Amino acid sequence: MDAENREGYDTRSKVENNVTEAIARFDDVTAGYRAERGTVARVETDSLALTDGTLLYQTNASRNFTSAAGGSSDWELADDVGNARRVRLSVSGENLSDGRSGSFHVRLAGAGGTDWRVYLYNDSSDDIAVAVKNGTDSPEVACTTDGPRATVDLTRGTLNGSACPKLVWATDLTGPTESSSGTARRPPAPTS
């Protein structure tokens, strides 16, 4: 199923067929185990319920992270992101701003004015810094890395694969998930 979640399918029917076939193969593989152990269990694909998802990704690494419709740097990526399964950002320090002010950030907006934000920028030591704003709290540096590039996994709470405990997906976000949205602001171009 993880492979199907990662794949970008053209149609819903293709993903449904692949998931259903994978579950049927799993049922066949476990049949021997059930016979050995005398277990009465079976995976029934006819009672399978699938939930639609959206795969967001940028295929052109040289393009700025802006809206394709008009090039705005402050735009909504997705609506209803409360059940996001995998959100990763790969950034280069040379393209980030110095300091949190005006930095690239991702924002999840909740009901009642609460929001959760992650800011990515170069700190005073020229490390890539990740700061988090939970609910109504002020932004706080969660973790840093000294490499020229960083991968931030927002849903797993990691920076370059290492745990970043303060980076917990949508902590203190109130209200129904339907009111959540994702927004990204591209950093200004680096200056010499």
C-alpha atoms as a printed R data frame, in Angstrom:
    type eleno elety resid chain resno       x       y       z
1   ATOM     1    CA   MET     A     1   0.000   0.000   0.000
2   ATOM     2    CA   ASP     A     2   2.891   2.363   0.721
3   ATOM     3    CA   ALA     A     3   4.045   1.929  -2.873
4   ATOM     4    CA   GLU     A     4   0.576   2.846  -4.127
5   ATOM     5    CA   ASN     A     5   0.532   5.947  -1.905
6   ATOM     6    CA   ARG     A     6   3.860   7.071  -3.387
7   ATOM     7    CA   GLU     A     7   2.855   6.481  -6.996
8   ATOM     8    CA   GLY     A     8   1.219   9.204  -9.082
9   ATOM     9    CA   TYR     A     9  -1.621   7.491 -10.958
10  ATOM    10    CA   ASP     A    10  -3.536   9.031 -13.861
11  ATOM    11    CA   THR     A    11  -6.873   7.543 -12.829
12  ATOM    12    CA   ARG     A    12  -8.567   6.337  -9.672
13  ATOM    13    CA   SER     A    13  -9.346   2.977 -11.305
14  ATOM    14    CA   LYS     A    14  -5.617   2.207 -11.753
15  ATOM    15    CA   VAL     A    15  -4.838   2.731  -8.075
16  ATOM    16    CA   GLU     A    16  -7.980   0.823  -6.997
17  ATOM    17    CA   ASN     A    17  -7.003  -2.148  -9.185
18  ATOM    18    CA   ASN     A    18  -3.420  -2.192  -7.877
19  ATOM    19    CA   VAL     A    19  -4.482  -1.936  -4.215
20  ATOM    20    CA   THR     A    20  -7.128  -4.648  -4.631
21  ATOM    21    CA   GLU     A    21  -4.652  -6.971  -6.401
22  ATOM    22    CA   ALA     A    22  -2.013  -6.365  -3.699
23  ATOM    23    CA   ILE     A    23  -4.490  -7.218  -0.941
24  ATOM    24    CA   ALA     A    24  -5.546 -10.377  -2.789
25  ATOM    25    CA   ARG     A    25  -1.842 -11.387  -3.096
26  ATOM    26    CA   PHE     A    26  -1.393 -10.747   0.635
27  ATOM    27    CA   ASP     A    27  -4.391 -12.969   1.353
28  ATOM    28    CA   ASP     A    28  -2.902 -15.739  -0.820
29  ATOM    29    CA   VAL     A    29   0.505 -15.465   0.896
30  ATOM    30    CA   THR     A    30  -1.019 -15.680   4.369
31  ATOM    31    CA   ALA     A    31  -3.275 -18.637   3.445
32  ATOM    32    CA   GLY     A    32  -0.491 -21.117   4.260
33  ATOM    33    CA   TYR     A    33   0.049 -19.521   7.647
34  ATOM    34    CA   ARG     A    34  -3.681 -19.690   8.384
35  ATOM    35    CA   ALA     A    35  -3.739 -23.394   7.460
36  ATOM    36    CA   GLU     A    36  -0.685 -24.129   9.656
37  ATOM    37    CA   ARG     A    37  -2.044 -22.297  12.663
38  ATOM    38    CA   GLY     A    38  -5.682 -23.268  12.248
39  ATOM    39    CA   THR     A    39  -6.650 -19.600  12.075
40  ATOM    40    CA   VAL     A    40  -9.977 -18.612  10.610
41  ATOM    41    CA   ALA     A    41  -9.238 -15.271   9.013
42  ATOM    42    CA   ARG     A    42  -9.406 -14.039   5.473
43  ATOM    43    CA   VAL     A    43  -8.993 -10.687   3.746
44  ATOM    44    CA   GLU     A    44 -12.089  -9.925   1.697
45  ATOM    45    CA   THR     A    45 -11.459  -7.458  -1.114
46  ATOM    46    CA   ASP     A    46 -15.171  -6.990  -1.830
47  ATOM    47    CA   SER     A    47 -15.584  -5.115   1.475
48  ATOM    48    CA   LEU     A    48 -12.604  -2.848   0.770
49  ATOM    49    CA   ALA     A    49 -13.144   0.895   1.340
50  ATOM    50    CA   LEU     A    50 -10.737   3.343  -0.296
51  ATOM    51    CA   THR     A    51 -10.319   7.029   0.514
52  ATOM    52    CA   ASP     A    52  -9.257   9.511  -2.156
53  ATOM    53    CA   GLY     A    53  -5.997  11.327  -1.646
54  ATOM    54    CA   THR     A    54  -3.997  13.956  -3.471
55  ATOM    55    CA   LEU     A    55  -0.332  13.713  -4.381
56  ATOM    56    CA   LEU     A    56   1.422  17.095  -4.448
57  ATOM    57    CA   TYR     A    57   4.943  17.303  -5.781
58  ATOM    58    CA   GLN     A    58   7.162  19.553  -7.839
59  ATOM    59    CA   THR     A    59   8.750  17.876 -10.846
60  ATOM    60    CA   ASN     A    60  11.000  20.738 -11.964
61  ATOM    61    CA   ALA     A    61  13.713  21.262  -9.334
62  ATOM    62    CA   SER     A    62  14.953  24.442 -11.046
63  ATOM    63    CA   ARG     A    63  11.554  26.150 -10.768
64  ATOM    64    CA   ASN     A    64  10.705  28.391  -7.813
65  ATOM    65    CA   PHE     A    65   8.161  27.019  -5.358
66  ATOM    66    CA   THR     A    66   5.377  29.309  -6.536
67  ATOM    67    CA   SER     A    67   1.862  28.929  -7.858
68  ATOM    68    CA   ALA     A    68   1.783  27.801 -11.494
69  ATOM    69    CA   ALA     A    69  -1.208  30.108 -12.005
70  ATOM    70    CA   GLY     A    70   0.394  33.528 -11.868
71  ATOM    71    CA   GLY     A    71   3.609  32.766  -9.984
72  ATOM    72    CA   SER     A    72   2.414  34.043  -6.590
73  ATOM    73    CA   SER     A    73   4.759  33.141  -3.725
74  ATOM    74    CA   ASP     A    74   1.920  33.153  -1.155
75  ATOM    75    CA   TRP     A    75  -0.655  30.566  -2.204
76  ATOM    76    CA   GLU     A    76  -2.783  27.659  -1.021
77  ATOM    77    CA   LEU     A    77  -1.302  24.249  -1.744
78  ATOM    78    CA   ALA     A    78  -4.202  22.117  -0.525
79  ATOM    79    CA   ASP     A    79  -7.448  22.209   1.394
80  ATOM    80    CA   ASP     A    80  -8.424  19.737   4.145
81  ATOM    81    CA   VAL     A    81  -4.923  18.567   5.043
82  ATOM    82    CA   GLY     A    82  -5.738  17.240   8.507
83  ATOM    83    CA   ASN     A    83  -5.160  13.646   7.379
84  ATOM    84    CA   ALA     A    84  -1.928  14.232   5.462
85  ATOM    85    CA   ARG     A    85   0.205  11.092   5.474
86  ATOM    86    CA   ARG     A    86   3.518  12.242   4.075
87  ATOM    87    CA   VAL     A    87   4.760  15.808   3.744
88  ATOM    88    CA   ARG     A    88   8.447  16.309   2.980
89  ATOM    89    CA   LEU     A    89  10.348  19.399   1.902
90  ATOM    90    CA   SER     A    90  13.843  19.380   0.411
91  ATOM    91    CA   VAL     A    91  15.573  22.751   0.562
92  ATOM    92    CA   SER     A    92  18.947  24.245  -0.250
93  ATOM    93    CA   GLY     A    93  20.494  26.680   2.228
94  ATOM    94    CA   GLU     A    94  21.660  28.970  -0.581
95  ATOM    95    CA   ASN     A    95  18.015  29.584  -1.538
96  ATOM    96    CA   LEU     A    96  16.769  30.315   1.982
97  ATOM    97    CA   SER     A    97  16.607  33.738   3.581
98  ATOM    98    CA   ASP     A    98  18.841  34.774   6.467
99  ATOM    99    CA   GLY     A    99  16.712  34.840   9.606
100 ATOM   100    CA   ARG     A   100  13.076  33.916  10.158
101 ATOM   101    CA   SER     A   101  11.643  37.238   8.952
102 ATOM   102    CA   GLY     A   102  10.466  36.754   5.357
103 ATOM   103    CA   SER     A   103  11.514  33.108   5.363
104 ATOM   104    CA   PHE     A   104   9.964  30.200   3.500
105 ATOM   105    CA   HIS     A   105   7.208  28.664   5.578
106 ATOM   106    CA   VAL     A   106   4.362  26.190   5.460
107 ATOM   107    CA   ARG     A   107   1.171  27.139   7.293
108 ATOM   108    CA   LEU     A   108  -1.786  24.992   8.319
109 ATOM   109    CA   ALA     A   109  -4.720  27.203   9.242
110 ATOM   110    CA   GLY     A   110  -7.260  25.957  11.766
111 ATOM   111    CA   ALA     A   111 -10.518  27.303  13.158
112 ATOM   112    CA   GLY     A   112 -10.590  30.281  15.508
113 ATOM   113    CA   GLY     A   113  -7.371  31.831  14.222
114 ATOM   114    CA   THR     A   114  -5.097  29.012  15.381
115 ATOM   115    CA   ASP     A   115  -2.430  27.861  13.001
116 ATOM   116    CA   TRP     A   116   0.665  25.695  12.831
117 ATOM   117    CA   ARG     A   117   3.698  26.931  10.914
118 ATOM   118    CA   VAL     A   118   7.119  25.637  10.029
119 ATOM   119    CA   TYR     A   119   9.769  28.170   9.000
120 ATOM   120    CA   LEU     A   120  12.949  27.231   7.113
121 ATOM   121    CA   TYR     A   121  15.840  29.720   7.017
122 ATOM   122    CA   ASN     A   122  19.574  30.224   7.556
123 ATOM   123    CA   ASP     A   123  20.368  31.079  11.175
124 ATOM   124    CA   SER     A   124  23.218  33.324  12.397
125 ATOM   125    CA   SER     A   125  25.662  30.369  12.182
126 ATOM   126    CA   ASP     A   126  24.615  29.814   8.541
127 ATOM   127    CA   ASP     A   127  22.974  26.505   9.505
128 ATOM   128    CA   ILE     A   128  19.574  25.582   8.096
129 ATOM   129    CA   ALA     A   129  17.107  26.205  10.914
130 ATOM   130    CA   VAL     A   130  13.615  24.794  11.372
131 ATOM   131    CA   ALA     A   131  11.335  26.839  13.622
132 ATOM   132    CA   VAL     A   132   7.823  25.759  14.615
133 ATOM   133    CA   LYS     A   133   4.803  27.799  15.693
134 ATOM   134    CA   ASN     A   134   2.162  25.678  17.447
135 ATOM   135    CA   GLY     A   135  -1.313  27.149  17.906
136 ATOM   136    CA   THR     A   136  -1.028  30.585  19.471
137 ATOM   137    CA   ASP     A   137   2.590  30.136  20.707
138 ATOM   138    CA   SER     A   138   5.472  32.138  19.257
139 ATOM   139    CA   PRO     A   139   7.763  30.415  16.739
140 ATOM   140    CA   GLU     A   140  10.562  28.413  18.375
141 ATOM   141    CA   VAL     A   141  13.657  26.840  16.795
142 ATOM   142    CA   ALA     A   142  13.032  23.097  16.721
143 ATOM   143    CA   CYS     A   143  16.289  21.885  15.156
144 ATOM   144    CA   THR     A   144  19.158  22.869  12.853
145 ATOM   145    CA   THR     A   145  21.531  21.190  10.416
146 ATOM   146    CA   ASP     A   146  24.865  22.394   9.073
147 ATOM   147    CA   GLY     A   147  24.645  20.826   5.616
148 ATOM   148    CA   PRO     A   148  24.035  22.769   2.410
149 ATOM   149    CA   ARG     A   149  20.730  20.913   1.879
150 ATOM   150    CA   ALA     A   150  18.027  19.650   4.198
151 ATOM   151    CA   THR     A   151  15.057  17.310   3.985
152 ATOM   152    CA   VAL     A   152  12.341  18.119   6.485
153 ATOM   153    CA   ASP     A   153   9.694  15.453   6.966
154 ATOM   154    CA   LEU     A   154   6.787  17.357   8.489
155 ATOM   155    CA   THR     A   155   4.611  14.325   9.192
156 ATOM   156    CA   ARG     A   156   7.376  12.194  10.748
157 ATOM   157    CA   GLY     A   157   8.996  15.109  12.581
158 ATOM   158    CA   THR     A   158  12.519  14.625  11.229
159 ATOM   159    CA   LEU     A   159  15.309  16.761   9.810
160 ATOM   160    CA   ASN     A   160  17.639  14.818   7.480
161 ATOM   161    CA   GLY     A   161  16.250  11.602   8.966
162 ATOM   162    CA   SER     A   162  16.980  12.532  12.607
163 ATOM   163    CA   ALA     A   163  14.148  13.019  15.081
164 ATOM   164    CA   CYS     A   164  13.176  16.615  15.786
165 ATOM   165    CA   PRO     A   165  10.752  16.285  18.754
166 ATOM   166    CA   LYS     A   166   9.339  19.828  18.545
167 ATOM   167    CA   LEU     A   167   8.435  19.245  14.889
168 ATOM   168    CA   VAL     A   168   5.144  17.400  15.433
169 ATOM   169    CA   TRP     A   169   2.543  17.659  12.635
170 ATOM   170    CA   ALA     A   170  -0.178  20.231  13.397
171 ATOM   171    CA   THR     A   171   0.167  20.287  17.185
172 ATOM   172    CA   ASP     A   172  -2.321  22.617  18.938
173 ATOM   173    CA   LEU     A   173  -4.328  23.194  15.758
174 ATOM   174    CA   THR     A   174  -7.975  23.570  16.768
175 ATOM   175    CA   GLY     A   175 -11.202  23.110  14.915
176 ATOM   176    CA   PRO     A   176 -12.301  20.678  12.239
177 ATOM   177    CA   THR     A   177  -9.661  19.473   9.810
178 ATOM   178    CA   GLU     A   178 -11.811  20.672   6.937
179 ATOM   179    CA   SER     A   179 -10.794  24.229   7.767
180 ATOM   180    CA   SER     A   180  -7.082  23.452   7.566
181 ATOM   181    CA   SER     A   181  -5.079  24.587   4.579
182 ATOM   182    CA   GLY     A   182  -1.482  24.551   3.481
183 ATOM   183    CA   THR     A   183   0.301  27.713   2.401
184 ATOM   184    CA   ALA     A   184   3.876  28.211   1.299
185 ATOM   185    CA   ARG     A   185   5.839  31.413   0.884
186 ATOM   186    CA   ARG     A   186   8.925  31.287  -1.304
187 ATOM   187    CA   PRO     A   187  12.004  33.003   0.085
188 ATOM   188    CA   PRO     A   188  13.397  36.053  -1.683
189 ATOM   189    CA   ALA     A   189  16.233  35.397  -4.111
190 ATOM   190    CA   PRO     A   190  19.608  35.270  -2.354
191 ATOM   191    CA   THR     A   191  21.737  38.392  -2.568
192 ATOM   192    CA   SER     A   192  25.512  38.587  -2.765
